[in-house]
Amino acid sequence: MSASKLNNYNKLTMEKKYRLIQVAGQKNSSQRSLAQEFKLSLGAVNKILKQKYDIIEIYKTRLNSCIL
């Protein structure tokens, strides 16, 4: 895969994944609208939401380790 092709992907940080999960819960948004809002594929949004409990746990663990 060429370098220019790699630039088309939107790499999400843990913070952005956590934010997507929050928005999904607050707005009760469809996965399609979340994909458009966060500029992701529908499959990527689906994967994040399937892993939401793991992502929340990792995010909170990282946040707590930074605070301490």
N, C-alpha and C positions, 0 to 999 in steps of 0.2 A: 504494500500500500504506500502510495506516495505521501510526502509531507503535506502537500496541498489538500489531499483527501482527508488527512487526519484533522485538519483545521476546521472541517465542517461539523465535527462532533462537538457537542456542548457537554464538557466534563463537569459534573456536579460535585460540589464539595458536600461534606456531611451537613453543613449548615443549610445549604440550599435544599438538600433532601428533606431535612427536618422541617424547613419552611413549607415545602410542598405538602408534606403530611398535615401540617397545621392548617394550611389553606383548604385542603380537601375536607377536613373536619369542620371548619368554620362555615364555609360557603355551601357545603354539600354539593360541590361541583362535580360535573361529569369528568371522566378521565380524558375525554377529548378536549374539553375546555382547559384542563390543567396542562395538557400537552402543548396547547397553543400558547398559554400564558407563560410557561417556563421554557418554551422553544425546545421541546423534547419530542421524541417519537411516542406514540401511544403505547408501544411495548415497554419503553423505559419507564413511563409513569406506572404502568401495571406492575412492573417488577418492584419498583420502589414501594408501592402501596402493599404488595404482598409481603414485603420485608419490613413493614413499618414498625413493628414491635422491636425488632432487632436494631433498626436504625435509631429509634428513640432511646433505647438502652445505651447504645454506643455513644450517641451524642451527649447524653446526660453524664455518662462516665467520663468522657473527655472534658466536658465542661467542669465537672467537679475536680478533676485532677489539675486543671489549670488554675482553679481558685485556691486550692490548698497549696 
